[in-house]
């Protein structure tokens, strides 16, 4: 059986015995054909179209189709790109996010380290809440987001447009430190300390906030749209997201090949989500192969330094917990995977660099040999073609249960 694996803007093919392989992917779903038209006629949205509204949109590391919403609903707001602690987008990326028709004087870009932020107080978990000053220059806030599984916030979408999207670096760092607390799991909102801290912080804003959440299919097409009050809208969207993105599993696999979805194949840091999800179906001692172009490299320097400065995964995880700064949560998650599995990466990254952070490169041409070796030994192989967004769950997993 031939299987096409996505890699950047192209694909490559591997051959596998059909009886030894299972394929996991986002469930095929017919998009709602009138979704954008229905959204454009939403009664409340009509109040959020003008220049007294600040429209918050995701950056280039998310597949959100913000431009389609902007054009389809004829939004005439000012816009701010919610980068969180990510790098600021290029001019080309901004055009791709918003579309070519939004004038430059209507666009702002958040910079967590340098943008002027306004302090609103502390959450009960001790997060100092600071949001970009631009938020307070408008009468209303409109958030356009997409809802996908998130490895410690439960799901993306809604409140994440503001925290981490428009929050100060310190605010993001303190909130993300809650990764280490019980309940900070993928597919979980109730009892999730990261999510609850985000919601509490956003509730400090004394402004009308309208949220648009989209759920997307395996080709990043809009399946459906939800619009309304932030928490209610998120709950509606996550119900559909869980049905699309969670896949039942009944066993573990000797080898899991997981493909990072575009644009999360930008770098190793963002591609991590595909590795995290693969841990739920890989045998202890088995191998996870990440397929991701990683065209921008490793990712944040702090993340690389933490991974490279320690000799064992357990010491990475312990250091990340004891000396937490932003980026440690990602290093700790990689370490968890490395404690139980071997990690190999099909990418443009050199093997010498990957070995410094406890992984190994695998050339596209060599992946077939890896597959053949596992098959000859009688091992089973899992393919996750939408690895960043497909979450393996056990059949008995409940709606509000994480799967860490």
ZAGUTOR-476524 format. One record per atom (N, C-alpha, C): x, y, z. Coordinates in steps of 0.001 Angstrom, whole numbers, padded with zeros to 6 digits, always signed. Example, Ala and Ser with C-alpha at 12.3 -4.5 7.8 and 13.67 -1.06 7.14 Angstrom:
+013190-005690+007800;+012300-004500+007800;+013200-003300+007800;+012850-002250+007080;+013670-001060+007140;+012900+000030+007870;
END
This chain:
+000845-001192+000000;+000000+000000+000000;+000882+001244+000000;+000651+002140-000941;+001415+003378-001025;+000721+004471-000216;+001511+005201+000568;+000984+006287+001382;+001766+007556+001056;+001046+008634+000737;+001669+009927+000467;+001777+010728+001761;+002988+011181+002059;+003244+011959+003257;+003500+013417+002856;+002767+014379+003433;+002991+015785+003087;+004316+016286+003638;+005002+017090+002826;+006282+017662+003244;+006413+019029+002585;+006232+020089+003366;+006238+021426+002791;+005092+021568+001801;+005407+021998+000592;+004391+022164-000443;+004304+020955-001373;+004982+019875-001014;+004973+018682-001858;+004655+017458-001005;+004831+016286-001583;+004633+015020-000873;+005728+014038-001300;+005893+012999-000510;+006701+011865-000943;+005985+010596-000500;+006334+009492-001131;+005564+008256-000978;+006378+007173-000280;+005707+006440+000599;+006309+005253+001211;+005383+004063+000953;+005969+002878+001030;+005227+001634+000768;+005164+000830+002056;+003979+000302+002377;+003807-000416+003636;+002851-001583+003420;+003060-002678+004166;+002113-003788+004130;+000793-003327+004746;-000280-003455+004031;-001569-002945+004489;-001983-003545+005822;-001682-004826+006024;-002112-005501+007245;-001291-005078+008465;-000192-004353+008241;+000656-003954+009361;+000548-002458+009659;-000359-001747+008984;-000409-000297+009137;-001833+000196+009351;-001962+001236+010168;-003232+001944+010341;-002990+003428+010091;-003967+004068+009459;-003857+005486+009122;-004858+006276+009957;-004366+007335+010598;-005210+008211+011403;-005168+009615+010804;-006335+010211+010636;-006399+011557+010049;-007679+012236+010516;-007773+013532+010259;-009002+014265+010550;-010150+013634+009782;-011273+013465+010447;-012420+012846+009790;-012916+013715+008631;-013157+013112+007473;-013698+013890+006347;-015097+014395+006672;-015330+015681+006440;-016601+016311+006779;-016973+017303+005694;-018231+017333+005340;-018709+018275+004338;-018804+019672+004951;-018087+020655+004402;-018177+022023+004930;-019598+022571+004799;-019988+023382+005745;-021281+024060+005674;-021204+025131+004588;-021937+025009+003501;-021738+025904+002348;-022108+027354+002602;-023029+027592+003531;-023487+028963+003761;-022901+029567+005038;-021804+029003+005530;-021287+029416+006839;-020918+030898+006864;-020169+031374+005882;-019738+032774+005894;-020920+033694+005621;-021817+033299+004732;-022997+034117+004460;-023848+034264+005719;-024061+033160+006431;-024846+033215+007665;-024155+034082+008711;-022830+033972+008787;-022085+034800+009736;-022241+036285+009402;-022180+036628+008122;-022274+038032+007716;-023608+038652+008102;-024623+037794+008293;-025954+038288+008655;-026215+038198+010157;-025204+037814+010912;-025356+037678+012364;-025746+039030+012973;-026782+039011+013782;-027335+040257+014316;-026315+041070+015115;-025549+040405+015978;-024606+041124+016841;-023372+041566+016067;-022947+040767+015089;-021742+041106+014338;-021868+042466+013661;-023065+042848+013299;-023271+044132+012632;-022768+045296+013474;-022743+045121+014796;-022259+046175+015692;-020737+046198+015787;-020061+045182+015228;-018613+045025+015383;-017873+045164+014045;-018450+045856+013093;-017847+045949+011768;-016997+047198+011567;-017217+048258+012361;-016666+049571+012050;-015328+049884+012689;-014871+051110+012503;-013544+051522+012957;-013454+051704+014473;-014596+051622+015176;-014538+051671+016646;-014310+050280+017232;-014102+049279+016354;-013842+047894+016774;-012413+047498+016410;-011739+046852+017354;-010431+046267+017075;-010631+044781+016833;-010256+044323+015651;-010401+042917+015283;-009071+042193+015499;-009083+041176+016323;-007901+040403+016695;-007834+039159+015818;-006704+038966+015125;-006560+037805+014242;-005291+037036+014594;-005280+035754+014269;-004118+034896+014536;-002949+035247+013626;-001752+034826+014053;-000552+035063+013249;-000361+033932+012241;+000789+033930+011599;+001028+032998+010491;+001306+031570+010946;+001419+031322+012256;+001655+029959+012733;+000357+029176+012887;-000785+029784+012594;-002080+029123+012698;-002761+029106+011336;-003583+028110+011075;-004206+027983+009751;-005494+028789+009590;-005809+029644+010545;-007068+030386+010569;-007298+031167+009275;-008496+031067+008718;-008837+031750+007468;-009442+033130+007766;-008660+033977+008412;-009159+035299+008806;-009558+036132+007594;-008744+036072+006540;-009017+036871+005354;-010368+036563+004744;-010779+035288+004748;-012084+034923+004202;-013214+035559+005000;-013047+035617+006318;-014065+036236+007170;-014110+037744+006928;-012943+038353+006838;-012866+039805+006635;-013561+040209+005340;-013274+039470+004270;-013891+039802+002984;-015368+039425+002961;-015698+038232+003433;-017072+037757+003356;-018040+038551+004208;-017541+039099+005326;-018400+039874+006231;-018191+041375+006070;-017357+041752+005116;-017088+043169+004823;-016737+043954+006082;-015768+043417+006822;-015331+044078+008056;-014495+045308+007732;-014817+046406+008350;-014095+047658+008160;-013419+048103+009449;-013123+047122+010313;-012464+047397+011592;-011005+047771+011363;-010344+048137+012470;-008895+048097+012514;-008503+046693+012978;-007288+046271+012612;-006869+044898+012876;-005566+044880+013664;-005442+043876+014530;-004178+043641+015235;-003865+042155+015169;-002629+041829+014813;-002202+040440+014689;-001685+039961+016041;-002342+038935+016551;-002060+038422+017896;-000925+037407+017819;+000274+037873+018033;+001450+037010+017918;+001752+036230+019185;+001168+036654+020331;+001626+036054+021576;+003107+036331+021731;+003890+035299+022004;+005344+035463+022115;+006059+035003+020843;+005302+034775+019761;+005928+034384+018502;+006612+035576+017838;+007421+035292+016833;+008061+036357+016065;+007008+037147+015289;+007289+038426+015060;+006368+039253+014294;+006318+038771+012848;+005151+038805+012217;+005023+038313+010842;+005701+039235+009842;+006097+038672+008724;+006647+039456+007622;+005504+040149+006880;+005854+041084+005995;+004832+041760+005195;+004052+040754+004355;+004750+039777+003808;+004081+038751+003004;+003106+037947+003854;+003520+037603+005063;+002634+036851+005956;+001422+037676+006344;+001605+038963+006580;+000473+039830+006922;-000546+039850+005790;-000079+039942+004545;-001003+039915+003403;-001726+038571+003333;-001013+037508+003659;-001633+036179+003631;-002673+036040+004746;-002421+036644+005890;-003347+036572+007020;-004616+037372+006747;-004448+038624+006311;-005572+039554+006212;-006149+039679+004814;-005366+039302+003817;-005768+039550+002445;-005132+040837+001936;-005165+041055+000636;-004432+042171+000035;-005130+043524+000133;-006386+043546+000587;-007172+044779+000489;-007211+045610+001767;-006601+045110+002842;-006614+045868+004102;-005462+046869+004090;-005776+048145+004237;-004762+049197+004193;-003809+049091+005374;-002562+049463+005141;-001524+049338+006163;-001848+050149+007416;-002528+051291+007261;-002820+052132+008430;-003930+051554+009307;-004486+050424+008902;-005511+049747+009711;-004942+048511+010404;-003639+048287+010294;-003017+047059+010801;-001997+047374+011889;-002092+046675+013004;-001086+046709+014059;-000596+045285+014313;+000600+045167+014844;+001175+043862+015171;+001620+043882+016634;+001147+042922+017395;+001539+042833+018802;+002953+042285+018942;+003696+042851+019875;+005036+042368+020224;+005079+042226+021734;+005045+040988+022230;+004920+040749+023671;+006041+041390+024472;+007227+041459+023886;+008385+041988+024610;+008468+043514+024572;+007872+044133+023544;+008102+045563+023356;+006850+046424+023284;+005694+045864+022978;+004479+046673+022904;+004123+047224+024278;+003629+048454+024310;+003182+049032+025568;+001918+048323+026022;+001907+047870+027266;+000776+047107+027792;+000214+047776+029037;-001069+047534+029300;-001778+048114+030443;-002028+047030+031479;-001701+047329+032742;-001846+046371+033841;-003261+046435+034409;-003893+045260+034571;-005266+045188+035066;-005394+044506+036418;-004336+043884+036911;-004413+043174+038180;-003824+041783+038048;-004106+040933+039050;-003609+039552+039052;-004762+038573+039090;-004581+037424+038452;-005553+036344+038575;-005349+035650+039921;-006286+034794+040274;-006171+034105+041556;-004990+033137+041564;-004477+032786+040397;-003291+031928+040314;-002004+032742+040236;-002110+034049+040357;-000933+034901+040441;-000394+035405+039119;-001151+035302+038037;-000698+035818+036749;-000933+037324+036672;+000116+038117+036505;-000073+039561+036320;-000655+039817+034932;-001785+040497+034846;-002517+040631+033585;-002202+041974+032940;-001536+041906+031808;-001234+043100+031005;-001584+042809+029553;-002377+043707+028952;-002744+043575+027556;-002256+044779+026762;-002030+044543+025482;-001577+045598+024576;-002439+046838+024724;-001790+047983+024820;-002498+049239+025038;-003547+049504+023958;-003308+049009+022728;-004246+049255+021629;-005651+048780+021951;-005768+047740+022775;-007079+047209+023126;-007965+048299+023722;-007371+049213+024468;-008141+050196+025232;-008463+051458+024419;-008036+051468+023174;-008334+052599+022290;-009621+052386+021502;-010313+051265+021741;-011501+050919+020953;-012680+050624+021875;-013881+050741+021319;-015101+050496+022093;-015452+049014+022154;-014993+048253+021158;-015365+046842+021068;-014179+046016+020588;-014216+044732+020944;-013184+043792+020502;-013860+042635+019775;-013360+042319+018589;-013813+041169+017816;-012627+040216+017659;-012796+038965+018065;-011721+037971+017967;-012081+036942+016893;-011206+036787+015905;-011372+035718+014909;-010339+034641+015218;-010800+033450+015506;-009875+032366+015857;-010300+031047+015246;-009419+030084+015343;-009746+028720+014917;-009556+027790+016108;-010394+026776+016164;-010394+025865+017310;-009794+024526+016895;-008629+024254+017469;-007943+022981+017279;-007489+022470+018646;-007157+021201+018758;-006614+020702+020018;-005313+021424+020376;-005149+021710+021663;-003915+022335+022141;-003374+021512+023300;-002076+021260+023289;-001520+020234+024168;-001545+020575+025647;-001737+021826+026035;-001920+022083+027465;-003019+023093+027771;-003522+023829+026785;-004653+024735+027011;-005977+024075+026659;-005937+022819+026231;-007146+022092+025869;-007490+022254+024411;-007799+023502+024046;-008107+023863+022663;-007600+025282+022413;-007367+025593+021154;-007103+026970+020760;-008436+027697+020609;-008379+028961+020175;-009603+029715+019902;-010021+030617+021049;-010943+031537+020746;-011552+032387+021762;-010563+033181+022576;-010495+032863+023858;-009684+033621+024825;-008215+033674+024463;-007730+032689+023674;-006310+032679+023321;-005933+033825+022370;-006934+034430+021727;-006635+035608+020927;-006110+036758+021768;-006485+036781+023046;-006039+037846+023952;-004917+037378+024878;-005034+036180+025408;-003958+035589+026207;-003733+034166+025695;-002613+033987+024997;-001410+034819+024916;-001405+035906+023839;-002379+035916+022935;-002294+036715+021718;-001838+038146+021862;-002479+038905+022791;-002155+040330+022964;-001613+040634+024347;-001094+039638+025033;-000608+039813+026404;+000880+040140+026426;+001322+040687+027554;+002746+040970+027733;+003522+039664+027895;+004817+039747+027679;+005669+038563+027798;+005542+037951+029193;+005557+038790+030228;+005464+038301+031603;+004136+037589+031847;+003053+038137+031300;+001737+037519+031460;+001713+036138+030814;+002228+036043+029599;+002270+034761+028888;+003117+033754+029652;+004272+034203+030110;+005195+033307+030809;+004559+032724+032068;+003890+033567+032836;+003272+033100+034080;+002115+032156+033789;+001303+032490+032794;+000183+031618+032444;+000679+030263+031942;+001680+030273+031074;+002155+029019+030490;+002902+028142+031495;+003349+028726+032609;+003972+027923+033663;+002972+026952+034277;+001679+027232+034099;+000641+026343+034618;+000575+025035+033842;+001358+024930+032776;+001503+023663+032039;+001826+022515+032985;+002592+022793+034024;+003057+021740+034931;+001997+021339+035955;+000867+022036+036003;-000166+021742+036989;-001098+020628+036488;-001676+019858+037415;-002634+018817+037018;-003813+019422+036258;-004257+018727+035226;-005412+019174+034456;-005072+019949+033208;-003797+020335+033025;-003390+021080+031827;-003168+020088+030684;-004268+019640+030101;-004225+018546+029132;-004913+018931+027829;-004556+018235+026796;-005196+018387+025500;-006655+017909+025578;-007547+018565+024833;-008977+018252+024762;-009706+018492+026080;-009115+019248+026971;-009741+019462+028278;-009845+020955+028581;-011045+021413+028914;-011253+022790+029365;-011642+022822+030846;-012640+022046+031239;-013043+022013+032645;-011928+021512+033534;-011576+022290+034561;-010494+021899+035454;-009116+022088+034886;-009009+022755+033741;-007701+023020+033131;-007197+024369+033645;-006112+024390+034432;-005669+025644+035045;-005214+026691+034036;-004639+026261+032915;-004188+027211+031897;-005395+027907+031277;-006375+027129+030865;-007600+027687+030282;-008321+028598+031264;-008498+028132+032489;-009240+028917+033470;-008525+030225+033801;-007209+030203+033824;-006434+031419+034059;-006594+032401+032897;-006604+031885+031680;-006829+032727+030505;-008190+033410+030574;-009217+032627+030879;-010579+033169+030946;-010676+034247+032016;-010106+033983+033181;-010152+034960+034265;-009452+036256+033866;-008328+036149+033189;-007594+037345+032752;-008410+038159+031750;-009011+037490+030787;-009786+038186+029758;-011020+038856+030368;-011586+038250+031391;-012764+038825+032032;-012464+040141+032748;-011195+040461+032955;-010829+041737+033552;-011024+042905+032585;-011153+042618+031308;-011375+043670+030323;-012833+044120+030375;-013043+045392+030607;-014395+045948+030686;-014801+046473+029310;-014883+045537+028360;-015204+045880+026976;-016113+044813+026392;-017021+045188+025486;-017786+044163+024766;-016848+043346+023870;-016905+042030+023988;-016062+041134+023193;-016955+040151+022451;-016785+040078+021151;-017489+039102+020331;-016459+038151+019741;-016763+036874+019774;-015812+035857+019322;-016357+035118+018106;-015511+034962+017095;-015807+034113+015938;-014811+032961+015968;-015316+031759+016052;-014458+030574+016046;-014777+029714+014840;-013750+029307+014125;-013945+028392+013008;-013331+027039+013339;-013962+026000+012825;-013411+024652+012891;-013110+024249+011457;-011905+023727+011245;-011445+023479+009883;-011181+022001+009631;-011251+021637+008361;-011073+020255+007959;-009643+019911+007611;-009444+018741+007023;-008103+018204+006808;-007314+018992+005768;-007985+019767+004938;-007281+020619+003965;-007353+022088+004361;-007569+022330+005646;-007675+023682+006191;-008844+024465+005601;-009880+023752+005168;-011088+024426+004726;-012012+024658+005922;-012814+025718+005879;-013738+026013+006972;-014885+025007+006931;-015031+024233+007999;-016134+023284+008113;-017371+023986+008664;-017179+024797+009718;-018302+025552+010280;-017770+026739+011072;-018655+027692+011321;-018318+028913+012049;-019272+029093+013217;-018748+029651+014305;-019544+029900+015501;-019282+031337+015938;-020321+032040+016306;-020183+033455+016667;-021022+033742+017900;-020420+034453+018866;-021175+034812+020058;-020279+035178+021217;-020837+035122+022413;-020090+035393+023640;-018939+034401+023728;-017809+034842+024230;-016562+034116+024074;-016609+032674+024603;-017059+032472+025832;-017033+031128+026418;-018068+030214+025780;-019284+030725+025557;-020323+029911+024930;-019920+029514+023512;-019352+030465+022787;-018919+030205+021418;-017824+029143+021387;-016902+029199+022342;-015827+028212+022404;-016378+026828+022711;-017329+026751+023639;-017917+025459+023976;-018586+024819+022764;-019303+025628+021975;-019969+025095+020785;-018943+024593+019772;-017879+025354+019581;-016869+024984+018596;-016079+023758+019027;-015781+023642+020311;-014989+022498+020767;-015756+021189+020639;-017082+021240+020732;-017866+020013+020551;-017659+019458+019147;-017686+020337+018140;-017431+019891+016766;-015967+019506+016597;-015065+020297+017165;-013631+020020+017017;-013276+018647+017571;-013805+018308+018724;-013480+016993+019299;-013969+015865+018394;-015154+016048+017801;-015684+014986+016937;-014845+014814+015674;-014216+015893+015202;-013397+015824+013993;-011979+015357+014265;-011391+015857+015342;-009949+015706+015549;-009563+014533+016440;-010476+014017+017242;-010125+012875+018089;-010414+011577+017341;-009483+010633+017448;-009622+009347+016763;-009448+008222+017783;-010356+007253+017779;-010249+006161+018760;-009089+005231+018438;-008390+004812+019469;-007285+003862+019294;-007479+002700+020269;-007072+001537+019829;-007243+000337+020642;-005926-000334+020997;-004816+000150+020428;-003529-000492+020706;-002412+000530+020526;-001215+000117+020857;-000019+000941+020664;+000799+000374+019498;+001618+001231+018890;+002345+000873+017682;+003857+000956+017906;+004576+000064+017276;+006041+000054+017363;+006631+001317+016723;+006016+001750+015620;+006497+002920+014890;+005314+003822+014570;+005443+005112+014890;+004422+006092+014535;+005071+007163+013668;+004486+007387+012509;+004964+008417+011594;+003939+009535+011595;+004325+010706+012068;+003388+011797+012297;+003803+013030+011504;+002871+013578+010744;+003148+014705+009851;+002608+015999+010460;+003460+017005+010562;+003033+018305+011078;+002226+019035+010013;+001035+019499+010403;+000167+020210+009478;+000733+021589+009161;+000572+022021+007909;+000915+023399+007541;-000103+024334+008188;+000294+025487+008788;+001644+026055+008817;+002457+025680+010056;+002012+024661+010795;+002728+024285+012011;+003995+023492+011719;+004296+023313+010433;+005577+022723+010022;+006653+023781+009835;+006385+024984+010347;+007307+026114+010229;+008666+025803+010828;+008664+025271+012043;+009914+024944+012735;+009659+023780+013685;+010716+023306+014325;+010583+022156+015219;+009720+022505+016428;+009842+023722+016914;+009086+024181+018088;+007586+024050+017828;+007110+024535+016687;+005693+024450+016367;+005289+023027+015965;+006206+022296+015347;+005897+020934+014902;+005731+019959+016062;+006164+020387+017234;+006101+019525+018413;+004720+018928+018634;+003662+019667+018282;+002297+019180+018545;+002060+017829+017881;+002663+017615+016712;+002503+016331+016021;+003202+015210+016785;+004314+015523+017429;+005007+014533+018259;+004188+014230+019509;+003715+015285+020154;+002917+015117+021377;+001738+014183+021125;+001014+014396+020045;-000155+013571+019764;+000231+012125+019455;+001383+011937+018838;+001824+010582+018502;+002193+009769+019738;+002517+010434+020847;+002875+009683+022057;+001703+008862+022576;+000470+009245+022214;-000699+008550+022724;-000951+007210+022034;-000224+006937+020954;-000438+005641+020292;+000857+004873+020020;+001963+005323+020622;+003253+004679+020385;+003674+003846+021601;+004175+002640+021340;+004663+001780+022418;+005797+002450+023187;+005880+002157+024483;+007056+002557+025245;+008272+001850+024635;+009299+002610+024317;+010464+002063+023644;+010352+002080+022133;+009175+002470+021620;+008975+002559+020186;+009532+003856+019618;+009363+004027+018324;+009939+005177+017614;+008841+006063+017038;+009015+007372+017214;+008170+008372+016566;+009019+009071+015515;+008530+009092+014284;+009198+009831+013222;+008334+011039+012872;+008870+012212+013088;+008195+013462+012714;+008548+013800+011274;+007530+014069+010464;+007742+014548+009099;+007329+016015+009065;+008298+016902+008934;+008032+018341+008976;+009177+019082+008305;+008855+019967+007407;+009891+020685+006666;+010808+021485+007591;+010239+022101+008642;+011026+022946+009565;+011855+023967+008791;+011201+024649+007864;+011899+025571+006957;+012512+026761+007678;+012014+027066+008888;+012584+028187+009648;+013509+027725+010760;+013813+026431+010801;+014801+025950+011760;+014200+025309+012998;+014900+025480+014116;+014521+024857+015380;+013379+025592+016057;+013501+026924+016111;+012548+027728+016859;+013288+028609+017850;+012618+029049+018931;+013246+029970+019881;+014567+029439+020443;+015522+030331+020561;+016853+029948+021049;+016786+029382+022462;+015939+029950+023308;+015841+029487+024689;+015429+028012+024735;+014491+027641+023893;+014049+026246+023818;+015218+025342+023435;+015964+025725+022405;+017106+024916+021961;+018148+024790+023074;+018445+025884+023738;+019479+025864+024783;+019121+024905+025912;+017862+024921+026315;+017427+024027+027392;+017583+022570+026966;+017185+022274+025743;+017286+020901+025243;+018742+020451+025128;+019627+021368+024708;+021017+021008+024416;+021900+020961+025654;+021517+021665+026717;+022412+021801+027868;+022340+020608+028827;+021410+019688+028589;+021239+018551+029495;+021492+017239+028769;+021979+016266+029517;+022390+014998+028911;+021277+013969+028851;+020201+014165+029623;+019112+013188+029633;+017762+013917+029560;+016742+013246+029022;+015406+013850+029000;+014876+014172+030395;+015148+013309+031362;+014635+013568+032713;+015240+014829+033310;+016503+015091+033015;+017121+016313+033540;+016575+017544+032821;+016222+017421+031543;+015559+018518+030829;+014237+018844+031505;+013458+017810+031781;+012130+018017+032378;+012241+018617+033776;+013191+018127+034564;+013344+018640+035925;+013810+020095+035910;+014775+020389+035057;+015261+021769+034953;+014138+022700+034504;+013343+022266+033533;+012262+023104+033017;+011244+023429+034090;+011003+022491+034963;+010079+022718+036073;+010678+023637+037124;+011937+023396+037472;+012560+024125+038587;+013038+025517+038212;+013327+025758+036928;+013864+027049+036484;+013023+027606+035345;+011724+027598+035549;+010829+027904+034440;+010993+029322+033898;+011149+029392+032595;+010964+030614+031815;+010214+030196+030555;+009704+031161+029797;+008923+030829+028616;+009759+029989+027648;+009200+028899+027204;+009913+027932+026364;+010194+026637+027093;+010235+026717+028428;+010504+025513+029221;+009381+024488+029086;+008142+024963+028942;+007034+024023+028810;+007187+023166+027554;+007691+023764+026484;+007896+023001+025246;+009038+021993+025414;+010121+022438+026055;+011237+021523+026303;+010801+020360+027182;+009976+020660+028198;+009502+019602+029095;+008627+018602+028350;+007817+019097+027414;+006959+018190+026651;+007776+017300+025715;+008787+017880+025065;+009700+017058+024273;+010366+016005+025157;+010786+016419+026356;+011469+015485+027256;+010568+014330+027643;+009295+014603+027881;+008354+013530+028209;+008291+012502+027089;+008266+013002+025862;+008250+012079+024721;+009549+011280+024648;+010674+011944+024876;+011979+011297+024767;+012222+010272+025874;+011579+010456+027023;+011739+009490+028109;+011138+008131+027754;+010169+008104+026834;+009483+006852+026507;+009697+006381+025066;+010164+007285+024197;+010223+006958+022781;+011506+007485+022143;+011917+006868+021053;+012985+007400+020221;+012369+008385+019224;+013016+009519+019018;+012494+010532+018110;+013428+010723+016926;+012876+010580+015724;+013611+010877+014505;+012817+011898+013697;+013517+012673+012896;+012886+013804+012219;+013253+013818+010742;+012228+013764+009891;+012404+013980+008459;+012160+015470+008213;+013224+016214+007923;+013115+017671+007811;+014312+018199+007038;+014410+019517+007007;+015593+020151+006432;+016658+020441+007486;+016455+019980+008712;+017408+020222+009791;+018569+019227+009713;+019789+019669+009963;+020934+018744+009907;+020952+017785+011096;+021444+016591+010851;+021511+015577+011900;+022372+016035+013070;+023453+016762+012783;+024342+017217+013855;+023610+018123+014841;+022698+018936+014336;+021922+019829+015204;+020895+019042+016008;+020216+018115+015369;+019193+017329+016059;+019786+016446+017142;+020969+015902+016910;+021593+015037+017912;+021965+015804+019178;+022198+017081+019056;+022496+017896+020237;+021276+018032+021143;+020083+017790+020586;+018872+017887+021389;+018153+016530+021461;+018966+015451+021406;+018503+014098+021731;+017594+013479+020663;+017683+013948+019442;+016922+013368+018333;+017893+012989+017226;+017361+012439+016150;+018205+012077+015016;+017456+012365+013726;+018194+012758+012719;+017592+013014+011418;+017284+011694+010721;+016298+011752+009847;+015971+010609+008985;+015695+011175+007599;+016525+010866+006651;+016309+011347+005290;+015058+010712+004705;+014402+011436+003803;+013205+010888+003166;+013505+009530+002527;+014663+009434+001912;+015035+008184+001241;+015245+007037+002230;+015565+007368+003498;+015839+006334+004506;+014591+005898+005263;+013523+006681+005168;+012320+006338+005929;+011760+004982+005505;+011848+004672+004216;+011347+003379+003752;+012088+002229+004422;+013393+002391+004616;+014174+001348+005286;+013734+001175+006736;+013417+002278+007398;+012920+002215+008776;+011605+001441+008814;+010715+001753+007887;+009426+001058+007807;+009629-000428+007535;+010495-000753+006578;+010746-002156+006227;+011283-002937+007413;+012183-002302+008180;+012760-002980+009332;+011726-003326+010384;+010813-002423+010658;+009754-002672+011645;+008817-003772+011145;+008479-003734+009861;+007583-004751+009305;+008209-006137+009341;+009489-006217+009042;+010171-007515+009049;+010205-008117+010444;+010199-007264+011458;+010199-007744+012843;+008789-008025+013362;+007777-007793+012500;+006395-008052+012902;+005742-006915+013651;+006326-005727+013614;+005761-004580+014320;+004700-003863+013510;+003786-003213+014203;+002731-002440+013558;+003135-000973+013457;+002571-000285+012451;+002950+001094+012155;+001704+001958+012095;+001763+003124+012725;+000686+004106+012664;+001141+005292+011825;+000257+005775+010976;+000505+006981+010198;-000499+008044+010634;+000013+009198+011066;-000837+010330+011427;-000612+011422+010379;-001514+011507+009411;-001317+012408+008282;-001647+013857+008625;-002403+014067+009692;-002647+015410+010243;-002196+015399+011693;-000911+015149+011891;-000417+014867+013230;-000596+015980+014234;-000572+017238+013783;-000696+018362+014714;-002110+018502+015265;-003095+017967+014543;-004486+018198+014905;-005255+016920+015208;-004654+015769+014961;-005323+014493+015229;-004898+013972+016595;-005874+013722+017471;-005568+013306+018839;-006112+011907+019094;-005244+010914+019273;-005707+009566+019604;-006288+009528+021019;-007462+008936+021160;-008098+008808+022474;-008592+007390+022647;-008633+006935+023883;-009188+005619+024170;-010705+005696+024076;-011327+004589+023794;-012776+004565+023571;-013551+005041+024790;-012989+004835+025988;-013719+005198+027206;-013458+006634+027643;-012649+007380+026904;-012320+008761+027297;-013568+009619+027246;-013812+010410+028319;-015017+011237+028392;-014810+012572+027712;-015875+013345+027556;-015817+014628+026859;-014881+015609+027543;-014774+015522+028864;-014017+016543+029584;-012727+015977+030159;-012226+014952+029522;-011085+014242+030062;-009864+014465+029184;-008784+014939+029758;-007549+015042+028987;-006963+013662+028745;-005949+013614+027884;-005400+012307+027533;-003892+012274+027754;-003393+013132+028654;-001938+013199+028862;-001472+011863+029345;
END
